[in-house]
Amino acid sequence: MELTSQCQISPGLNLAKVLRFIKTADQFNCYILIETNKTTVNAKSLLGMCMLAASLTNRRVTLRTSGTDAEMALDHLKKLLSDDSEEITS
């Protein structure tokens, strides 16, 4: 199963949020990609996610998930990316 969703990233995307996102993504048994109009990265890769966060000019991204937990992963990660509060629970 492959699922795709558009997502708006909160303005406060910092290293702590990137690390929380990766930790959450690692909990799911699926392949997760984040795409912008210029870049596609593995959402479980620290280097890829830091590169993406540093180069974001447009805060709209596409999340793609594929695998057994794809739907649950998409729901959790979409919320995590769009949450602009400092405290994010996973």
C-alpha positions in Angstrom: 0.0 0.0 0.0 1.4 3.4 -0.9 -0.1 6.6 0.5 0.6 10.2 -0.3 -0.3 13.4 1.6 0.5 17.1 1.2 1.7 18.7 4.4 2.5 22.2 5.7 5.6 22.3 7.8 5.5 24.5 10.8 8.0 27.5 10.8 9.9 26.3 13.8 11.5 23.2 12.3 14.7 22.8 14.2 17.1 20.0 15.0 15.1 18.8 18.0 12.0 18.5 15.9 13.9 16.7 13.1 15.3 14.2 15.7 11.8 13.6 17.1 10.4 13.1 13.6 13.1 10.5 12.7 12.6 8.7 16.0 8.9 8.5 15.3 9.4 7.4 11.7 11.7 4.6 12.9 8.9 3.1 14.9 6.9 2.2 11.8 7.5 -0.8 9.5 7.3 1.1 6.2 9.4 3.1 3.8 8.8 6.9 4.2 9.9 9.6 1.8 9.5 13.4 2.1 9.5 15.2 -1.2 9.8 18.9 -2.1 9.8 20.3 -5.6 13.6 19.9 -5.6 14.5 17.1 -3.2 13.4 13.6 -2.1 14.8 12.2 1.1 14.4 9.1 3.3 12.5 10.3 6.4 14.5 7.9 8.6 17.8 9.4 7.5 19.3 12.1 9.8 21.5 13.5 7.1 18.7 13.6 4.6 16.3 15.2 7.0 18.8 17.9 8.1 19.6 18.6 4.4 15.9 19.0 3.7 15.3 21.2 6.8 18.2 23.5 5.8 17.1 23.9 2.2 13.3 24.4 2.7 12.1 27.5 1.0 8.6 26.4 0.5 7.1 24.8 3.6 4.8 22.5 1.6 6.1 18.9 1.3 4.7 15.6 0.2 4.9 12.6 2.5 4.9 9.2 0.8 4.6 6.0 2.8 4.7 2.4 1.6 4.5 -0.8 3.7 2.4 -2.5 6.4 2.1 0.6 8.8 1.8 3.1 6.0 -1.5 4.6 7.0 -0.6 4.9 10.7 2.8 6.4 9.9 1.3 9.0 7.6 -1.2 10.1 10.2 1.4 10.4 13.0 4.1 12.1 10.9 1.8 14.5 9.2 0.7 15.7 12.6 4.3 15.9 13.8 5.4 18.0 10.9 2.5 20.5 11.1 2.6 20.9 14.9 4.1 24.3 15.7 4.2 23.8 19.4 7.5 23.0 21.1 6.3 19.9 22.9 5.5 17.1 20.5 4.6 13.7 21.8 5.0 10.6 19.7 
